[in-house]
Amino acid sequence: MAEQGNLVPDQIGDAVNPAAALNNLANRLTVLRLILVPLFIGAMWLYDVFEIAQWASAIIFLGAALTDVADGQIARKYNLVTNFGKIADPIADKLLVGSAFVLLSPDPIPWTITGIVLARELIVTIIRFLVIKRGVIPASRGGKAKTLSQTIAIVLLLIPTQLTGLLLGPIALTIAVVLTVVTGIDFCVKAFLLVRKASTQAPQEAM
């Protein structure tokens, strides 16, 4: 169980409710986010052609990001956590954010930054599944702040105005990169401690 005031649970760390219907509101929002990803990509392909596509891409991305906030809260509040949600939710998140970083590279987001973000998410995902038998590492407040900062940075860079794209966007992106690296390191440390704790407890239980 997450320590209060330290860790904020996400769907991966929540217990599954076997009685929850697969077609519940939380899962519908997750599926909606998956559907919005190709729509966002389509709008981005026309980003440099039509100004309306620039605004559309920003609105679609923001709307999809809001479903990420809503589906987790609804799933926990109404005990609607399912195995589908625990798998599909992080996949939808990574597809949305990952596609945004890739499509915004190399300008205004350098490929170096995109590589850092994608590498962090890949490493965290691999480690999470490798240690899942030993325990679950819930999303930390830093992880939530990382996601929020990435969302804000992307939206600001998508909005076709000089104030956001040339000034506020880069500032938000810098904050997002710092949080991405710091939380990635923090996650790796927590995973190491979890594995070490599980390894030390195993011999004692066998005695």
N, C-alpha and C positions, 0 to 999 in steps of 0.2 A: 504493500500500500504506500502511496506517495506521502512524503512528509508534508504536513500542512505548512504553508508559507514558503515551501522550497520548490516543490514540483507541482506542475499543473497537469493533471491526467489528460491523455488524448485517447482516441478510440482504441489504439493498440494496447493501452494499458488497462482498459476497462473490461469487466467480465461480460461475457456474451449471455444474452437472455434467450434461451432456447425457445421461449414462447413468443418472441417477437416475430412479427410477420416480415418476410423478406421485402415485400412491397410496402414498406413504411415510409413516412415522410422524410426521415433522415437519409435513407438510401435513395429516395427519389431525387433529393438535392445533390447527392453525390453523382448520380447518373446524369443529372442536368449539367453538372460541372464538366463531366467527361464529354458531353455533347457540345458544350460551349468551346472546348479546346479547338476542334477543327474549324468552328466558326471564327474564332479569334485568329487562327492561322490564315484563313481565307481573307479576312479583313487586312491582315498584315501584308499579304501579297500585293494589295492595292494601296498600301500606305503611302507610297511615293507618287501615286497617280492622282488620287482624289483626296481632298481635304476631309470629306465626309467619312472616308475610310479611316482616317487618323482618329477622328472622334469616336467612330464605331469601335475601333480596336480598344481604345481606352475604356469605353463603357462596357464592352463585353468582358474585358479582363477584370474590371472592378466588380461587375456582377458575379462573375465566376468566383472571385476571391471571397465575396460576401457569403456565397453558399457554403464555403469552407468553414466559416465561422458558425453559420446557422446549423449545419448538419450535425456537428459535434455536440453543440449545446442541446439540441433537440434529442439526440440519441441518449445522452446522459440523463437529461431531465426526465424523460418519459421511459427510460429503461428500454431503449430500442436498439441497443448495440447488437449487431450480428457479425458473423464471420465475414460476410460479404462486405460490410461496411469497413471492417478492420483492414481488409485487403485493398478494396477499391478506393477508399478515402486517401491514403498516402499516394497511391498511383496517380489519382486525379490531380493532386496537389503538385506532384513532381512534373507531370506532363504540362500543366499550365505554366508553372514558373519556368521550367526548363525551356519550353518552346519560346517563351517571351525573351529570355536572355539570348537564345540562339538567333532569333529573328531581329533582335536589336543590335546584333554584332555585325561588323566591327565598329559601327557608328550608330548610336552614341556610346555603346558599351564595348570596350576593348575585348578581344578574344581571351586575353589573359584573365580578366575578371570572370568572364563566362566559364572558362575552364575551371577556375577555383570553385565557383558555385556548383557546377555539375559534378566535379570530383568529390566535393564535400558530401553532396547528397548521395552519390553512389557508394562512397565509403561507409557512411552512416547506415544506409539501407543494408549493405552486406553484413556489417557488424551486428546490426539489430537482429537479423535472421540467424546469424551464427550463434548468438548467445541466448536466443529465445528459450531454449530448453533449460537454461540456468536461471532465467528470470527476465522480467520486462523492464526496460528503461523508459519510463514515461517521458513525455515532452517537458522540458524545463521551461521556466519563465524566459530564460535567454533564448531558447528555441522559438518560443512564441514571438519574442521581440524580433528575432531574426526574420521570421516569416512576414511579420508586419512591416518591417523596414524594407524588405525586398518588394513587397506589394506596393508600398508608397513610392519607392524609387521607380518602379516600372510604370506606374500610372502617370507620374510626373513626367517621365521621359516620353510617354506616348502622347500626352496632350500637346497639340501643335501650337504652343505659345513660347516665346522667348523666355518669359519669366520662369516657367517650369522646366522647359527643356535645357536651357543654357545655364541656369542658376540653381534652382532648387533641386532639379533632378540629379546633377552630379554630387551635390552635398548629401542627398538621401542615399545615393548609390555608395558613396564612401562609407557611410554608417552601416549600410547593409553588408558590405564586404567585410568590415571589421567584425561585425556580429557573426557572420557566416564562419569565419576562421576561428574565432574564440569559442563559439558553441560547438564547432566540430571537434576541437581539441578537448573541450569539456566532456563531450559525449564519449570520446575514445578513452578518457581517463575513467569515467564511470563504468564503461564496459569492462575495462581491465580489472577494476576493483570488484565488480560483480563476479567475474570469472574466478578471481583469486579467492573470494569469499566462498564461492560454491565448491572450489577445489579443496579448501581447508575443512569444510563441513562434511564433505563426502566420506573421508576416512573415519571421522568421529561417528557418523551414522552407521557405518559398516561394523563398528566394534560392538 
